[in-house]
Amino acid sequence: MKKKWIIVLGMTVITIFGLGVKFYMDGEKLNEEMMNVIYSDEAKEVFEKRLTNLDAKAFTKEGIIQSYEINKESIERNPMGGINVTLIINKDLEWYITYTLGKQNDKLDGGGASISKELTKKLELKGS
C-alpha cells in the first residue's frame, strides 16, 4: 500500500513538473513572437506614422520628436488583445508614449496610445 502511494505521488510530481515546463516554454515562445512583431519593419512604419501624426515635423530639425527607442522591458501582451509597448522619445525617460499594437485586416496597426504628461506639455507648447 505504501509503495503504491509513493508511485502515485511520484507520478503527480512528474506531471506537475512537466506542465510547468510546458507553460514556461509556451510563455517563452509567446515572448519571442511579441519581440519579432515589435521590432519588425511593419511596426517601425506604424510607430513613425503615429509619431508624425503627433508632431508633423518629427524627425526633422524643427520637430520636437527627434528619435525614439523601444523600451524592451515594457513589451507585454494586452489582455484585451494585441501587444503593449512603450516608446521612449529623444532618450528622455519622462517623454514616452505607450501604444497597443494589434492586427486589423491582417495589417499591424496602433490602437490606443497613452502619452506622458511631460511630452504632452511640450507638444502643446509647440502647437500654440
C-alpha positions, 0 to 999 in steps of 0.5 A, spaced: 500 500 500 505 504 501 509 503 495 503 504 491 502 511 494 509 513 493 508 511 485 502 515 485 505 521 488 511 520 484 507 520 478 503 527 480 510 530 481 512 528 474 506 531 471 506 537 475 513 538 473 512 537 466 506 542 465 510 547 468 515 546 463 510 546 458 507 553 460 514 556 461 516 554 454 509 556 451 510 563 455 517 563 452 515 562 445 509 567 446 515 572 448 519 571 442 513 572 437 511 579 441 519 581 440 519 579 432 512 583 431 515 589 435 521 590 432 519 588 425 519 593 419 511 593 419 511 596 426 517 601 425 512 604 419 506 604 424 510 607 430 513 613 425 506 614 422 503 615 429 509 619 431 508 624 425 501 624 426 503 627 433 508 632 431 508 633 423 515 635 423 518 629 427 524 627 425 526 633 422 530 639 425 524 643 427 520 637 430 520 636 437 520 628 436 527 627 434 528 619 435 525 614 439 527 607 442 523 601 444 523 600 451 524 592 451 522 591 458 515 594 457 513 589 451 507 585 454 501 582 451 494 586 452 489 582 455 484 585 451 488 583 445 494 585 441 501 587 444 503 593 449 509 597 448 512 603 450 516 608 446 521 612 449 522 619 445 529 623 444 532 618 450 528 622 455 525 617 460 519 622 462 517 623 454 514 616 452 508 614 449 505 607 450 501 604 444 497 597 443 499 594 437 494 589 434 492 586 427 486 589 423 485 586 416 491 582 417 495 589 417 499 591 424 496 597 426 496 602 433 490 602 437 490 606 443 496 610 445 497 613 452 502 619 452 506 622 458 504 628 461 511 631 460 511 630 452 504 632 452 506 639 455 511 640 450 507 638 444 502 643 446 507 648 447 509 647 440 502 647 437 500 654 440 
